[in-house]
Amino acid sequence: MLSNHLYNLMLQLTEESKSLHRIKKEYLSDSSECGDCQMFWEKLAKDKEAHVAELTDLVKTHMDQG
């Protein structure tokens, strides 16, 4: 059984991944007529990529411990 702590990490990883997918597949193309919004979505996508990578590492670490 997963600990609540590991479950929380996995749940957040799922949310960040879904958000990143929406940004890349929808929000960027929807904002194609606004340079400021394009820059915002690109920056947010980079932030989300970093969050996904960090959460992935944490989940792996805790899975190896369990």
CHARMM-style PDB file with segment names, atoms N, HN, CA, C and O in Angstrom:
ATOM      1  N   MET     1       0.842  -1.181   0.000  1.00  0.00      PROA
ATOM      2  CA  MET     1       0.000   0.000   0.000  1.00  0.00      PROA
ATOM      3  C   MET     1       0.888   1.246   0.000  1.00  0.00      PROA
ATOM      4  O   MET     1       1.935   1.280   0.647  1.00  0.00      PROA
ATOM      5  N   LEU     2       0.453   2.256  -0.731  1.00  0.00      PROA
ATOM      6  HN  LEU     2      -0.398   2.228  -1.256  1.00  0.00      PROA
ATOM      7  CA  LEU     2       1.203   3.509  -0.788  1.00  0.00      PROA
ATOM      8  C   LEU     2       0.931   4.348   0.454  1.00  0.00      PROA
ATOM      9  O   LEU     2      -0.174   4.351   0.997  1.00  0.00      PROA
ATOM     10  N   SER     3       1.957   5.050   0.881  1.00  0.00      PROA
ATOM     11  HN  SER     3       2.854   5.048   0.440  1.00  0.00      PROA
ATOM     12  CA  SER     3       1.745   5.991   1.974  1.00  0.00      PROA
ATOM     13  C   SER     3       0.983   7.199   1.440  1.00  0.00      PROA
ATOM     14  O   SER     3       0.999   7.477   0.241  1.00  0.00      PROA
ATOM     15  N   ASN     4       0.330   7.896   2.324  1.00  0.00      PROA
ATOM     16  HN  ASN     4       0.316   7.670   3.298  1.00  0.00      PROA
ATOM     17  CA  ASN     4      -0.402   9.096   1.932  1.00  0.00      PROA
ATOM     18  C   ASN     4       0.553  10.114   1.301  1.00  0.00      PROA
ATOM     19  O   ASN     4       0.193  10.810   0.352  1.00  0.00      PROA
ATOM     20  N   HSD     5       1.744  10.190   1.828  1.00  0.00      PROA
ATOM     21  HN  HSD     5       2.036   9.625   2.600  1.00  0.00      PROA
ATOM     22  CA  HSD     5       2.767  11.113   1.323  1.00  0.00      PROA
ATOM     23  C   HSD     5       3.111  10.800  -0.132  1.00  0.00      PROA
ATOM     24  O   HSD     5       3.156  11.710  -0.959  1.00  0.00      PROA
ATOM     25  N   LEU     6       3.349   9.552  -0.453  1.00  0.00      PROA
ATOM     26  HN  LEU     6       3.312   8.813   0.220  1.00  0.00      PROA
ATOM     27  CA  LEU     6       3.663   9.145  -1.817  1.00  0.00      PROA
ATOM     28  C   LEU     6       2.458   9.344  -2.725  1.00  0.00      PROA
ATOM     29  O   LEU     6       2.598   9.789  -3.864  1.00  0.00      PROA
ATOM     30  N   TYR     7       1.297   9.021  -2.229  1.00  0.00      PROA
ATOM     31  HN  TYR     7       1.182   8.660  -1.303  1.00  0.00      PROA
ATOM     32  CA  TYR     7       0.069   9.234  -2.997  1.00  0.00      PROA
ATOM     33  C   TYR     7      -0.084  10.708  -3.374  1.00  0.00      PROA
ATOM     34  O   TYR     7      -0.423  11.029  -4.513  1.00  0.00      PROA
ATOM     35  N   ASN     8       0.166  11.594  -2.426  1.00  0.00      PROA
ATOM     36  HN  ASN     8       0.442  11.334  -1.500  1.00  0.00      PROA
ATOM     37  CA  ASN     8       0.076  13.038  -2.687  1.00  0.00      PROA
ATOM     38  C   ASN     8       1.053  13.461  -3.779  1.00  0.00      PROA
ATOM     39  O   ASN     8       0.700  14.246  -4.659  1.00  0.00      PROA
ATOM     40  N   LEU     9       2.269  12.949  -3.726  1.00  0.00      PROA
ATOM     41  HN  LEU     9       2.556  12.311  -3.010  1.00  0.00      PROA
ATOM     42  CA  LEU     9       3.252  13.270  -4.764  1.00  0.00      PROA
ATOM     43  C   LEU     9       2.784  12.785  -6.135  1.00  0.00      PROA
ATOM     44  O   LEU     9       2.910  13.496  -7.133  1.00  0.00      PROA
ATOM     45  N   MET    10       2.248  11.583  -6.170  1.00  0.00      PROA
ATOM     46  HN  MET    10       2.145  11.006  -5.360  1.00  0.00      PROA
ATOM     47  CA  MET    10       1.780  11.022  -7.433  1.00  0.00      PROA
ATOM     48  C   MET    10       0.568  11.786  -7.974  1.00  0.00      PROA
ATOM     49  O   MET    10       0.453  12.017  -9.178  1.00  0.00      PROA
ATOM     50  N   LEU    11      -0.315  12.167  -7.082  1.00  0.00      PROA
ATOM     51  HN  LEU    11      -0.222  11.980  -6.105  1.00  0.00      PROA
ATOM     52  CA  LEU    11      -1.485  12.935  -7.483  1.00  0.00      PROA
ATOM     53  C   LEU    11      -1.065  14.291  -8.059  1.00  0.00      PROA
ATOM     54  O   LEU    11      -1.598  14.725  -9.080  1.00  0.00      PROA
ATOM     55  N   GLN    12      -0.123  14.947  -7.411  1.00  0.00      PROA
ATOM     56  HN  GLN    12       0.310  14.594  -6.582  1.00  0.00      PROA
ATOM     57  CA  GLN    12       0.343  16.242  -7.899  1.00  0.00      PROA
ATOM     58  C   GLN    12       1.076  16.091  -9.225  1.00  0.00      PROA
ATOM     59  O   GLN    12       0.949  16.945 -10.102  1.00  0.00      PROA
ATOM     60  N   LEU    13       1.840  15.016  -9.379  1.00  0.00      PROA
ATOM     61  HN  LEU    13       1.943  14.322  -8.666  1.00  0.00      PROA
ATOM     62  CA  LEU    13       2.512  14.740 -10.648  1.00  0.00      PROA
ATOM     63  C   LEU    13       1.486  14.596 -11.770  1.00  0.00      PROA
ATOM     64  O   LEU    13       1.691  15.097 -12.876  1.00  0.00      PROA
ATOM     65  N   THR    14       0.396  13.917 -11.482  1.00  0.00      PROA
ATOM     66  HN  THR    14       0.230  13.510 -10.584  1.00  0.00      PROA
ATOM     67  CA  THR    14      -0.669  13.760 -12.472  1.00  0.00      PROA
ATOM     68  C   THR    14      -1.271  15.113 -12.848  1.00  0.00      PROA
ATOM     69  O   THR    14      -1.477  15.400 -14.027  1.00  0.00      PROA
ATOM     70  N   GLU    15      -1.549  15.929 -11.853  1.00  0.00      PROA
ATOM     71  HN  GLU    15      -1.382  15.695 -10.895  1.00  0.00      PROA
ATOM     72  CA  GLU    15      -2.142  17.246 -12.115  1.00  0.00      PROA
ATOM     73  C   GLU    15      -1.201  18.131 -12.936  1.00  0.00      PROA
ATOM     74  O   GLU    15      -1.634  18.790 -13.881  1.00  0.00      PROA
ATOM     75  N   GLU    16       0.071  18.144 -12.579  1.00  0.00      PROA
ATOM     76  HN  GLU    16       0.422  17.608 -11.812  1.00  0.00      PROA
ATOM     77  CA  GLU    16       1.044  18.967 -13.314  1.00  0.00      PROA
ATOM     78  C   GLU    16       1.194  18.468 -14.750  1.00  0.00      PROA
ATOM     79  O   GLU    16       1.316  19.267 -15.678  1.00  0.00      PROA
ATOM     80  N   SER    17       1.185  17.163 -14.930  1.00  0.00      PROA
ATOM     81  HN  SER    17       1.085  16.514 -14.176  1.00  0.00      PROA
ATOM     82  CA  SER    17       1.307  16.589 -16.269  1.00  0.00      PROA
ATOM     83  C   SER    17       0.103  16.946 -17.130  1.00  0.00      PROA
ATOM     84  O   SER    17       0.257  17.300 -18.299  1.00  0.00      PROA
ATOM     85  N   LYS    18      -1.082  16.854 -16.562  1.00  0.00      PROA
ATOM     86  HN  LYS    18      -1.207  16.566 -15.612  1.00  0.00      PROA
ATOM     87  CA  LYS    18      -2.292  17.226 -17.301  1.00  0.00      PROA
ATOM     88  C   LYS    18      -2.269  18.705 -17.676  1.00  0.00      PROA
ATOM     89  O   LYS    18      -2.614  19.073 -18.799  1.00  0.00      PROA
ATOM     90  N   SER    19      -1.868  19.531 -16.750  1.00  0.00      PROA
ATOM     91  HN  SER    19      -1.588  19.232 -15.838  1.00  0.00      PROA
ATOM     92  CA  SER    19      -1.789  20.965 -16.998  1.00  0.00      PROA
ATOM     93  C   SER    19      -0.793  21.273 -18.112  1.00  0.00      PROA
ATOM     94  O   SER    19      -1.079  22.074 -19.002  1.00  0.00      PROA
ATOM     95  N   LEU    20       0.368  20.641 -18.061  1.00  0.00      PROA
ATOM     96  HN  LEU    20       0.601  19.991 -17.338  1.00  0.00      PROA
ATOM     97  CA  LEU    20       1.387  20.832 -19.092  1.00  0.00      PROA
ATOM     98  C   LEU    20       0.849  20.403 -20.454  1.00  0.00      PROA
ATOM     99  O   LEU    20       1.073  21.085 -21.454  1.00  0.00      PROA
ATOM    100  N   HSD    21       0.157  19.302 -20.495  1.00  0.00      PROA
ATOM    101  HN  HSD    21      -0.025  18.748 -19.682  1.00  0.00      PROA
ATOM    102  CA  HSD    21      -0.417  18.810 -21.748  1.00  0.00      PROA
ATOM    103  C   HSD    21      -1.414  19.830 -22.323  1.00  0.00      PROA
ATOM    104  O   HSD    21      -1.388  20.116 -23.520  1.00  0.00      PROA
ATOM    105  N   ARG    22      -2.290  20.375 -21.469  1.00  0.00      PROA
ATOM    106  HN  ARG    22      -2.311  20.143 -20.497  1.00  0.00      PROA
ATOM    107  CA  ARG    22      -3.265  21.370 -21.939  1.00  0.00      PROA
ATOM    108  C   ARG    22      -2.573  22.618 -22.470  1.00  0.00      PROA
ATOM    109  O   ARG    22      -2.975  23.168 -23.496  1.00  0.00      PROA
ATOM    110  N   ILE    23      -1.539  23.062 -21.776  1.00  0.00      PROA
ATOM    111  HN  ILE    23      -1.213  22.615 -20.943  1.00  0.00      PROA
ATOM    112  CA  ILE    23      -0.811  24.252 -22.219  1.00  0.00      PROA
ATOM    113  C   ILE    23      -0.218  24.021 -23.598  1.00  0.00      PROA
ATOM    114  O   ILE    23      -0.369  24.850 -24.495  1.00  0.00      PROA
ATOM    115  N   LYS    24       0.458  22.887 -23.764  1.00  0.00      PROA
ATOM    116  HN  LYS    24       0.580  22.213 -23.036  1.00  0.00      PROA
ATOM    117  CA  LYS    24       1.138  22.605 -25.031  1.00  0.00      PROA
ATOM    118  C   LYS    24       0.169  22.321 -26.173  1.00  0.00      PROA
ATOM    119  O   LYS    24       0.416  22.736 -27.305  1.00  0.00      PROA
ATOM    120  N   LYS    25      -0.929  21.622 -25.897  1.00  0.00      PROA
ATOM    121  HN  LYS    25      -1.130  21.284 -24.978  1.00  0.00      PROA
ATOM    122  CA  LYS    25      -1.837  21.169 -26.952  1.00  0.00      PROA
ATOM    123  C   LYS    25      -2.977  22.139 -27.241  1.00  0.00      PROA
ATOM    124  O   LYS    25      -3.568  22.086 -28.320  1.00  0.00      PROA
ATOM    125  N   GLU    26      -3.299  23.026 -26.292  1.00  0.00      PROA
ATOM    126  HN  GLU    26      -2.820  23.069 -25.416  1.00  0.00      PROA
ATOM    127  CA  GLU    26      -4.453  23.901 -26.479  1.00  0.00      PROA
ATOM    128  C   GLU    26      -4.128  25.374 -26.278  1.00  0.00      PROA
ATOM    129  O   GLU    26      -4.332  26.192 -27.175  1.00  0.00      PROA
ATOM    130  N   TYR    27      -3.623  25.705 -25.098  1.00  0.00      PROA
ATOM    131  HN  TYR    27      -3.457  25.040 -24.369  1.00  0.00      PROA
ATOM    132  CA  TYR    27      -3.499  27.107 -24.736  1.00  0.00      PROA
ATOM    133  C   TYR    27      -2.538  27.872 -25.638  1.00  0.00      PROA
ATOM    134  O   TYR    27      -2.815  29.013 -26.008  1.00  0.00      PROA
ATOM    135  N   LEU    28      -1.424  27.262 -25.992  1.00  0.00      PROA
ATOM    136  HN  LEU    28      -1.199  26.335 -25.692  1.00  0.00      PROA
ATOM    137  CA  LEU    28      -0.464  27.943 -26.871  1.00  0.00      PROA
ATOM    138  C   LEU    28      -1.075  28.257 -28.229  1.00  0.00      PROA
ATOM    139  O   LEU    28      -0.921  29.371 -28.729  1.00  0.00      PROA
ATOM    140  N   SER    29      -1.758  27.308 -28.824  1.00  0.00      PROA
ATOM    141  HN  SER    29      -1.883  26.403 -28.418  1.00  0.00      PROA
ATOM    142  CA  SER    29      -2.353  27.559 -30.139  1.00  0.00      PROA
ATOM    143  C   SER    29      -3.537  28.522 -30.034  1.00  0.00      PROA
ATOM    144  O   SER    29      -3.762  29.326 -30.938  1.00  0.00      PROA
ATOM    145  N   ASP    30      -4.289  28.446 -28.945  1.00  0.00      PROA
ATOM    146  HN  ASP    30      -4.106  27.792 -28.210  1.00  0.00      PROA
ATOM    147  CA  ASP    30      -5.424  29.352 -28.765  1.00  0.00      PROA
ATOM    148  C   ASP    30      -4.985  30.806 -28.613  1.00  0.00      PROA
ATOM    149  O   ASP    30      -5.748  31.720 -28.926  1.00  0.00      PROA
ATOM    150  N   SER    31      -3.783  31.019 -28.143  1.00  0.00      PROA
ATOM    151  HN  SER    31      -3.163  30.276 -27.889  1.00  0.00      PROA
ATOM    152  CA  SER    31      -3.296  32.387 -27.910  1.00  0.00      PROA
ATOM    153  C   SER    31      -2.361  32.861 -29.022  1.00  0.00      PROA
ATOM    154  O   SER    31      -1.578  33.790 -28.827  1.00  0.00      PROA
ATOM    155  N   SER    32      -2.446  32.230 -30.169  1.00  0.00      PROA
ATOM    156  HN  SER    32      -3.083  31.475 -30.327  1.00  0.00      PROA
ATOM    157  CA  SER    32      -1.495  32.518 -31.254  1.00  0.00      PROA
ATOM    158  C   SER    32      -1.516  33.963 -31.737  1.00  0.00      PROA
ATOM    159  O   SER    32      -0.550  34.416 -32.352  1.00  0.00      PROA
ATOM    160  N   GLU    33      -2.582  34.686 -31.475  1.00  0.00      PROA
ATOM    161  HN  GLU    33      -3.366  34.318 -30.976  1.00  0.00      PROA
ATOM    162  CA  GLU    33      -2.685  36.072 -31.936  1.00  0.00      PROA
ATOM    163  C   GLU    33      -2.182  37.076 -30.902  1.00  0.00      PROA
ATOM    164  O   GLU    33      -2.220  38.282 -31.147  1.00  0.00      PROA
ATOM    165  N   CYS    34      -1.720  36.602 -29.767  1.00  0.00      PROA
ATOM    166  HN  CYS    34      -1.689  35.623 -29.569  1.00  0.00      PROA
ATOM    167  CA  CYS    34      -1.257  37.511 -28.709  1.00  0.00      PROA
ATOM    168  C   CYS    34       0.144  37.102 -28.258  1.00  0.00      PROA
ATOM    169  O   CYS    34       0.323  36.083 -27.591  1.00  0.00      PROA
ATOM    170  N   GLY    35       1.124  37.905 -28.631  1.00  0.00      PROA
ATOM    171  HN  GLY    35       0.978  38.733 -29.173  1.00  0.00      PROA
ATOM    172  CA  GLY    35       2.512  37.608 -28.280  1.00  0.00      PROA
ATOM    173  C   GLY    35       2.756  37.538 -26.783  1.00  0.00      PROA
ATOM    174  O   GLY    35       3.509  36.684 -26.313  1.00  0.00      PROA
ATOM    175  N   ASP    36       2.120  38.435 -26.030  1.00  0.00      PROA
ATOM    176  HN  ASP    36       1.509  39.128 -26.412  1.00  0.00      PROA
ATOM    177  CA  ASP    36       2.290  38.442 -24.573  1.00  0.00      PROA
ATOM    178  C   ASP    36       1.779  37.141 -23.959  1.00  0.00      PROA
ATOM    179  O   ASP    36       2.419  36.559 -23.083  1.00  0.00      PROA
ATOM    180  N   CYS    37       0.615  36.696 -24.432  1.00  0.00      PROA
ATOM    181  HN  CYS    37       0.095  37.169 -25.143  1.00  0.00      PROA
ATOM    182  CA  CYS    37       0.044  35.454 -23.896  1.00  0.00      PROA
ATOM    183  C   CYS    37       0.867  34.246 -24.327  1.00  0.00      PROA
ATOM    184  O   CYS    37       1.044  33.311 -23.546  1.00  0.00      PROA
ATOM    185  N   GLN    38       1.364  34.253 -25.540  1.00  0.00      PROA
ATOM    186  HN  GLN    38       1.220  35.013 -26.174  1.00  0.00      PROA
ATOM    187  CA  GLN    38       2.232  33.164 -26.008  1.00  0.00      PROA
ATOM    188  C   GLN    38       3.453  33.054 -25.100  1.00  0.00      PROA
ATOM    189  O   GLN    38       3.834  31.959 -24.688  1.00  0.00      PROA
ATOM    190  N   MET    39       4.063  34.199 -24.793  1.00  0.00      PROA
ATOM    191  HN  MET    39       3.753  35.089 -25.128  1.00  0.00      PROA
ATOM    192  CA  MET    39       5.243  34.201 -23.918  1.00  0.00      PROA
ATOM    193  C   MET    39       4.878  33.676 -22.530  1.00  0.00      PROA
ATOM    194  O   MET    39       5.639  32.919 -21.926  1.00  0.00      PROA
ATOM    195  N   PHE    40       3.702  34.085 -22.025  1.00  0.00      PROA
ATOM    196  HN  PHE    40       3.085  34.700 -22.516  1.00  0.00      PROA
ATOM    197  CA  PHE    40       3.265  33.608 -20.720  1.00  0.00      PROA
ATOM    198  C   PHE    40       3.111  32.085 -20.714  1.00  0.00      PROA
ATOM    199  O   PHE    40       3.615  31.418 -19.810  1.00  0.00      PROA
ATOM    200  N   TRP    41       2.412  31.526 -21.724  1.00  0.00      PROA
ATOM    201  HN  TRP    41       2.003  32.069 -22.458  1.00  0.00      PROA
ATOM    202  CA  TRP    41       2.189  30.087 -21.771  1.00  0.00      PROA
ATOM    203  C   TRP    41       3.489  29.324 -21.951  1.00  0.00      PROA
ATOM    204  O   TRP    41       3.658  28.247 -21.378  1.00  0.00      PROA
ATOM    205  N   GLU    42       4.411  29.864 -22.738  1.00  0.00      PROA
ATOM    206  HN  GLU    42       4.274  30.739 -23.204  1.00  0.00      PROA
ATOM    207  CA  GLU    42       5.713  29.212 -22.915  1.00  0.00      PROA
ATOM    208  C   GLU    42       6.489  29.177 -21.605  1.00  0.00      PROA
ATOM    209  O   GLU    42       7.103  28.166 -21.262  1.00  0.00      PROA
ATOM    210  N   LYS    43       6.455  30.297 -20.874  1.00  0.00      PROA
ATOM    211  HN  LYS    43       5.957  31.118 -21.152  1.00  0.00      PROA
ATOM    212  CA  LYS    43       7.138  30.345 -19.577  1.00  0.00      PROA
ATOM    213  C   LYS    43       6.496  29.366 -18.602  1.00  0.00      PROA
ATOM    214  O   LYS    43       7.193  28.640 -17.894  1.00  0.00      PROA
ATOM    215  N   LEU    44       5.178  29.349 -18.567  1.00  0.00      PROA
ATOM    216  HN  LEU    44       4.612  29.939 -19.142  1.00  0.00      PROA
ATOM    217  CA  LEU    44       4.481  28.447 -17.657  1.00  0.00      PROA
ATOM    218  C   LEU    44       4.752  26.988 -18.012  1.00  0.00      PROA
ATOM    219  O   LEU    44       4.882  26.148 -17.121  1.00  0.00      PROA
ATOM    220  N   ALA    45       4.839  26.680 -19.300  1.00  0.00      PROA
ATOM    221  HN  ALA    45       4.734  27.362 -20.023  1.00  0.00      PROA
ATOM    222  CA  ALA    45       5.152  25.314 -19.736  1.00  0.00      PROA
ATOM    223  C   ALA    45       6.532  24.899 -19.231  1.00  0.00      PROA
ATOM    224  O   ALA    45       6.709  23.772 -18.768  1.00  0.00      PROA
ATOM    225  N   LYS    46       7.505  25.795 -19.316  1.00  0.00      PROA
ATOM    226  HN  LYS    46       7.361  26.711 -19.692  1.00  0.00      PROA
ATOM    227  CA  LYS    46       8.845  25.480 -18.804  1.00  0.00      PROA
ATOM    228  C   LYS    46       8.810  25.230 -17.296  1.00  0.00      PROA
ATOM    229  O   LYS    46       9.453  24.308 -16.794  1.00  0.00      PROA
ATOM    230  N   ASP    47       8.058  26.053 -16.590  1.00  0.00      PROA
ATOM    231  HN  ASP    47       7.535  26.802 -16.998  1.00  0.00      PROA
ATOM    232  CA  ASP    47       7.913  25.854 -15.143  1.00  0.00      PROA
ATOM    233  C   ASP    47       7.284  24.490 -14.843  1.00  0.00      PROA
ATOM    234  O   ASP    47       7.749  23.761 -13.967  1.00  0.00      PROA
ATOM    235  N   LYS    48       6.234  24.160 -15.574  1.00  0.00      PROA
ATOM    236  HN  LYS    48       5.856  24.752 -16.285  1.00  0.00      PROA
ATOM    237  CA  LYS    48       5.549  22.880 -15.368  1.00  0.00      PROA
ATOM    238  C   LYS    48       6.474  21.706 -15.693  1.00  0.00      PROA
ATOM    239  O   LYS    48       6.460  20.690 -14.998  1.00  0.00      PROA
ATOM    240  N   GLU    49       7.279  21.848 -16.752  1.00  0.00      PROA
ATOM    241  HN  GLU    49       7.290  22.673 -17.317  1.00  0.00      PROA
ATOM    242  CA  GLU    49       8.235  20.790 -17.092  1.00  0.00      PROA
ATOM    243  C   GLU    49       9.203  20.548 -15.944  1.00  0.00      PROA
ATOM    244  O   GLU    49       9.534  19.404 -15.632  1.00  0.00      PROA
ATOM    245  N   ALA    50       9.652  21.624 -15.320  1.00  0.00      PROA
ATOM    246  HN  ALA    50       9.383  22.553 -15.573  1.00  0.00      PROA
ATOM    247  CA  ALA    50      10.556  21.496 -14.173  1.00  0.00      PROA
ATOM    248  C   ALA    50       9.848  20.830 -12.997  1.00  0.00      PROA
ATOM    249  O   ALA    50      10.437  19.994 -12.311  1.00  0.00      PROA
ATOM    250  N   HSD    51       8.589  21.195 -12.761  1.00  0.00      PROA
ATOM    251  HN  HSD    51       8.111  21.874 -13.319  1.00  0.00      PROA
ATOM    252  CA  HSD    51       7.824  20.583 -11.670  1.00  0.00      PROA
ATOM    253  C   HSD    51       7.616  19.090 -11.923  1.00  0.00      PROA
ATOM    254  O   HSD    51       7.767  18.271 -11.016  1.00  0.00      PROA
ATOM    255  N   VAL    52       7.273  18.750 -13.153  1.00  0.00      PROA
ATOM    256  HN  VAL    52       7.150  19.415 -13.890  1.00  0.00      PROA
ATOM    257  CA  VAL    52       7.061  17.338 -13.504  1.00  0.00      PROA
ATOM    258  C   VAL    52       8.347  16.544 -13.291  1.00  0.00      PROA
ATOM    259  O   VAL    52       8.313  15.441 -12.745  1.00  0.00      PROA
ATOM    260  N   ALA    53       9.471  17.098 -13.718  1.00  0.00      PROA
ATOM    261  HN  ALA    53       9.498  17.994 -14.161  1.00  0.00      PROA
ATOM    262  CA  ALA    53      10.746  16.401 -13.550  1.00  0.00      PROA
ATOM    263  C   ALA    53      11.086  16.207 -12.071  1.00  0.00      PROA
ATOM    264  O   ALA    53      11.520  15.129 -11.665  1.00  0.00      PROA
ATOM    265  N   GLU    54      10.890  17.243 -11.281  1.00  0.00      PROA
ATOM    266  HN  GLU    54      10.537  18.119 -11.612  1.00  0.00      PROA
ATOM    267  CA  GLU    54      11.199  17.151  -9.853  1.00  0.00      PROA
ATOM    268  C   GLU    54      10.265  16.160  -9.144  1.00  0.00      PROA
ATOM    269  O   GLU    54      10.714  15.347  -8.336  1.00  0.00      PROA
ATOM    270  N   LEU    55       8.985  16.234  -9.449  1.00  0.00      PROA
ATOM    271  HN  LEU    55       8.621  16.895 -10.105  1.00  0.00      PROA
ATOM    272  CA  LEU    55       8.041  15.299  -8.849  1.00  0.00      PROA
ATOM    273  C   LEU    55       8.335  13.864  -9.271  1.00  0.00      PROA
ATOM    274  O   LEU    55       8.226  12.946  -8.458  1.00  0.00      PROA
ATOM    275  N   THR    56       8.702  13.663 -10.520  1.00  0.00      PROA
ATOM    276  HN  THR    56       8.790  14.408 -11.181  1.00  0.00      PROA
ATOM    277  CA  THR    56       9.045  12.329 -11.008  1.00  0.00      PROA
ATOM    278  C   THR    56      10.213  11.759 -10.219  1.00  0.00      PROA
ATOM    279  O   THR    56      10.191  10.594  -9.820  1.00  0.00      PROA
ATOM    280  N   ASP    57      11.225  12.574  -9.997  1.00  0.00      PROA
ATOM    281  HN  ASP    57      11.243  13.520 -10.321  1.00  0.00      PROA
ATOM    282  CA  ASP    57      12.380  12.130  -9.211  1.00  0.00      PROA
ATOM    283  C   ASP    57      11.973  11.779  -7.776  1.00  0.00      PROA
ATOM    284  O   ASP    57      12.428  10.777  -7.223  1.00  0.00      PROA
ATOM    285  N   LEU    58      11.121  12.603  -7.183  1.00  0.00      PROA
ATOM    286  HN  LEU    58      10.752  13.417  -7.631  1.00  0.00      PROA
ATOM    287  CA  LEU    58      10.678  12.330  -5.814  1.00  0.00      PROA
ATOM    288  C   LEU    58       9.874  11.036  -5.740  1.00  0.00      PROA
ATOM    289  O   LEU    58      10.067  10.235  -4.825  1.00  0.00      PROA
ATOM    290  N   VAL    59       8.980  10.832  -6.693  1.00  0.00      PROA
ATOM    291  HN  VAL    59       8.823  11.482  -7.436  1.00  0.00      PROA
ATOM    292  CA  VAL    59       8.184   9.601  -6.708  1.00  0.00      PROA
ATOM    293  C   VAL    59       9.097   8.394  -6.862  1.00  0.00      PROA
ATOM    294  O   VAL    59       8.925   7.397  -6.160  1.00  0.00      PROA
ATOM    295  N   LYS    60      10.062   8.467  -7.764  1.00  0.00      PROA
ATOM    296  HN  LYS    60      10.202   9.277  -8.334  1.00  0.00      PROA
ATOM    297  CA  LYS    60      10.996   7.353  -7.948  1.00  0.00      PROA
ATOM    298  C   LYS    60      11.748   7.057  -6.661  1.00  0.00      PROA
ATOM    299  O   LYS    60      11.902   5.898  -6.277  1.00  0.00      PROA
ATOM    300  N   THR    61      12.209   8.094  -6.005  1.00  0.00      PROA
ATOM    301  HN  THR    61      12.083   9.036  -6.317  1.00  0.00      PROA
ATOM    302  CA  THR    61      12.950   7.928  -4.752  1.00  0.00      PROA
ATOM    303  C   THR    61      12.090   7.210  -3.706  1.00  0.00      PROA
ATOM    304  O   THR    61      12.552   6.283  -3.041  1.00  0.00      PROA
ATOM    305  N   HSD    62      10.852   7.645  -3.572  1.00  0.00      PROA
ATOM    306  HN  HSD    62      10.477   8.398  -4.112  1.00  0.00      PROA
ATOM    307  CA  HSD    62       9.984   7.046  -2.560  1.00  0.00      PROA
ATOM    308  C   HSD    62       9.520   5.651  -2.956  1.00  0.00      PROA
ATOM    309  O   HSD    62       9.271   4.819  -2.083  1.00  0.00      PROA
ATOM    310  N   MET    63       9.397   5.378  -4.245  1.00  0.00      PROA
ATOM    311  HN  MET    63       9.599   6.053  -4.954  1.00  0.00      PROA
ATOM    312  CA  MET    63       9.035   4.026  -4.684  1.00  0.00      PROA
ATOM    313  C   MET    63      10.182   3.054  -4.387  1.00  0.00      PROA
ATOM    314  O   MET    63       9.949   1.909  -4.000  1.00  0.00      PROA
ATOM    315  N   ASP    64      11.413   3.518  -4.572  1.00  0.00      PROA
ATOM    316  HN  ASP    64      11.602   4.448  -4.887  1.00  0.00      PROA
ATOM    317  CA  ASP    64      12.569   2.678  -4.287  1.00  0.00      PROA
ATOM    318  C   ASP    64      12.698   2.370  -2.799  1.00  0.00      PROA
ATOM    319  O   ASP    64      13.205   1.314  -2.418  1.00  0.00      PROA
ATOM    320  N   GLN    65      12.237   3.300  -1.956  1.00  0.00      PROA
ATOM    321  HN  GLN    65      11.826   4.157  -2.265  1.00  0.00      PROA
ATOM    322  CA  GLN    65      12.320   3.118  -0.506  1.00  0.00      PROA
ATOM    323  C   GLN    65      11.242   2.163   0.006  1.00  0.00      PROA
ATOM    324  O   GLN    65      11.405   1.527   1.048  1.00  0.00      PROA
ATOM    325  N   GLY    66      10.144   2.071  -0.737  1.00  0.00      PROA
ATOM    326  HN  GLY    66      10.011   2.587  -1.583  1.00  0.00      PROA
ATOM    327  CA  GLY    66       9.011   1.270  -0.266  1.00  0.00      PROA
ATOM    328  C   GLY    66       9.106  -0.100  -0.739  1.00  0.00      PROA
ATOM    329  OT1 GLY    66       8.237  -0.918  -0.439  1.00  0.00      PROA
TER     330      GLY     66
END
